[in-house]
């Protein structure tokens, strides 16, 4: 039986992981559950899965919890979490909160499956040599992971990430000024958290995935392409120098890449809708519009500059998207403010986790003073 540590257990990736555990109760044991705080959802998971450990960022000692569960919390609890004897950790934490857990887990040589692209990007300059042990959960990077043939990695011409185009692919740019929060959160294909859904609407999510792919797989940006594929059936492709293209295809369902990461190198039956080619109709592909979605272009540019730029881009995006979700700025101002924040800052290339955290904190402080 494989033991699991699930970080972000009450979020989208976490709850879907637990759906798989329910399907294979005799194969997986949840040893750790983790969330930002104690909540009714977390208590419900504790009562169902009976973990040995629970980690929360902040813990109220006045709250009663099952005496059989050890509570870990704060910085010291996070460090202890990363030393636990657990077969596979799954990082479903959203945003930059996932950076420290990723760092401590990799430092302790733990097996990690992650959907937290922010941590891969922000730690890329200091930990990329350890990324070959990571199982990606994002559908696109899982697709590339599955299509890369170890014996032929040097013969890759390019890797291709697909994007659905989000809810505004067909919307005229002249109407972007009037986009509402509700419209931005209405993704046509994927059910995700609020922040990543807005990122999909701006195509920033795909831009971050480009940088993530660079660090995960070690290919230059010139070998990483993005195409718009509204049907979201092909999740990623690898083209080899002989002209052969391997594609990963399935219905859009996050439980597929999650289960693959949980069972690698095996493949187990999944409770999903299997792909019926006779019902698909046609598959369509388009070049991304960099004028309409400038953040994708910015991600390439700042990714190539490396150093601290991918970190600041990641943090600025999280800050600005939150401003949009609070109604403080309009949708069309998101790329403007992100670029303004990045260009106002200057740091040395990070060499340690302390450097990375300092860049994050200083960016957060500066962002409060920058407006559009």
C-alpha positions, -999 to +999 in steps of 0.1 A: +000+000+000+014+034-010+013+062+015+003+097+004+009+132+017-017+155+002-009+192+003-038+215-005-062+186+003-093+208+003-085+224-031-093+212-066-063+189-071-065+177-035-102+167-036-098+150-070-068+131-056-090+119-027-117+108-052-090+084-066-081+072-032-118+063-026-116+043-058-085+024-047-089+022-009-068-010-008-039+006-027-035+040-010-032+052+025-036+089+033-009+096+059-009+134+057-035+160+049-026+196+046-045+229+041-040+265+049-063+263+079-087+241+098-121+242+081-152+221+079-139+206+046-106+196+063-124+181+093-146+161+070-115+147+053-098+139+086-129+120+097-130+100+065-094+092+058-079+092+094-044+105+086-016+103+111-006+139+104-024+171+096-005+203+086-020+238+087-002+271+082-019+285+113-033+265+141-057+275+169-048+252+198-082+257+213-097+237+185-103+201+194-092+175+169-089+137+169-063+127+195-049+101+171-038+129+147-006+148+151-010+185+142+019+202+124+019+239+118+040+269+110+075+269+096+088+242+119+058+220+112+065+225+075+101+213+079+089+183+099+063+175+073+091+172+046+109+145+067+079+122+071+082+086+058+057+090+030+059+073-004+045+101-025+037+138-017+012+155-039+014+193-040-020+207-049-014+240-031-024+271-051+000+299-059+033+310-042+022+293-009+034+261-026+070+272-028+084+264+006+068+229+008+083+221-026+117+233-015+118+213+018+105+182+001+131+183-027+158+191-001+148+159+017+148+139-015+111+130-013+091+118-042+069+147-054+040+150-078+030+186-082+005+209-099+021+240-083+038+257-112+047+287-091+071+266-071+088+250-101+093+285-116+105+303-085+129+276-075+141+269-110+174+288-107+184+270-075+168+235-077+164+227-114+190+199-111+166+180-089+135+184-111+141+151-129+125+133-099+093+153-101+060+139-115+041+168-131+003+169-126-006+198-148-023+181-178+001+198-203+033+188-185+021+153-177+014+150-215+050+161-223+064+138-196+045+109-212+055+117-247+092+122-240+111+090-248+142+087-226+164+073-253+154+100-277+154+132-256+184+146-275+164+142-307+135+165-297+129+193-322+103+210-301+077+204-274+042+218-279+019+230-251-018+233-260-041+260-246-079+260-247-078+298-254-100+304-224-134+321-224-122+351-245-105+334-274-133+346-298-141+378-280-131+410-299-103+429-282-124+460-283-148+444-258-121+435-232-126+467-213-161+454-202-151+419-191-165+411-157-151+389-129-179+363-135-170+361-172-133+356-165-142+328-141-163+310-166-138+286-182-152+266-211-134+233-204-117+230-170-129+233-135-102+250-115-095+275-087-103+312-092-067+324-097-057+298-122-090+303-141-083+340-145-048+331-156-063+309-183-085+338-194-054+360-199-033+331-212-008+339-184-013+303-172+001+291-205+030+316-202+038+303-168+036+267-182+062+277-208+086+287-181+078+256-161+084+234-191+118+250-196+128+242-160+112+207-159+124+193-192+155+214-198+147+227-233+155+262-245+125+285-251+130+283-288+120+247-286+088+253-266+057+262-287+021+271-277-009+265-299-045+272-292-066+240-292-102+249-280-114+213-277-087+205-251-084+169-263-047+170-271-029+181-240+007+182-252+029+170-280+066+162-286+080+166-321+112+147-329+138+156-355+126+129-380+092+146-382+074+122-358+050+138-334+038+120-303+006+134-288-011+128-255-049+128-258-079+123-235-110+140-224-102+170-202-102+155-167-075+163-141-080+129-125-061+113-155-027+130-149-032+128-111-037+090-113-008+086-136+015+105-112+002+083-083+007+050-101+038+057-123+051+037-142+019+017-142-015+027-156-046+018-137-083+020-146-098+054-140-134+065-133-135+090-162-152+094-195-131+076-221-125+093-254-148+084-283-133+096-316-166+091-334-182+118-313-154+143-315-161+159-349-130+179-358-100+192-338-089+228-344-056+246-339-047+283-340-017+305-334-019+325-302-027+362-306+001+380-287-015+414-291-048+402-276-031+382-249+002+400-242+010+381-210+020+350-231+045+370-250+058+386-217+062+352-202+085+341-230+105+374-227+110+373-189+116+335-190+145+340-214+160+367-191+161+341-163+177+353-130+150+368-108+125+377-136+104+345-136+100+349-098+089+385-100+066+376-129+049+349-109+045+370-078+033+400-097+007+379-115-007+365-082-009+400-067-026+416-098-051+388-103-062+391-067-067+428-073-089+420-103-109+394-083-114+421-056-127+445-082-098+469-078-087+469-114-103+459-147-094+429-167-076+448-194-053+464-168-039+430-156-010+428-181-003+465-178+001+464-140+021+432-141+047+446-165+049+478-146+057+460-113+084+439-130+101+468-146+102+487-114+123+461-096+159+449-097+174+420-078+205+398-080+202+363-093+189+340-065+213+314-052+194+302-020+159+298-008+164+329+013+171+349-018+140+335-034+118+344-004+134+379-002+125+385-039+090+374-033+085+396-002+101+427-017+079+423-048+048+420-026+058+452-007+065+472-039+033+461-056+013+480-031+028+513-043+024+507-081-009+516-098-022+519-133 
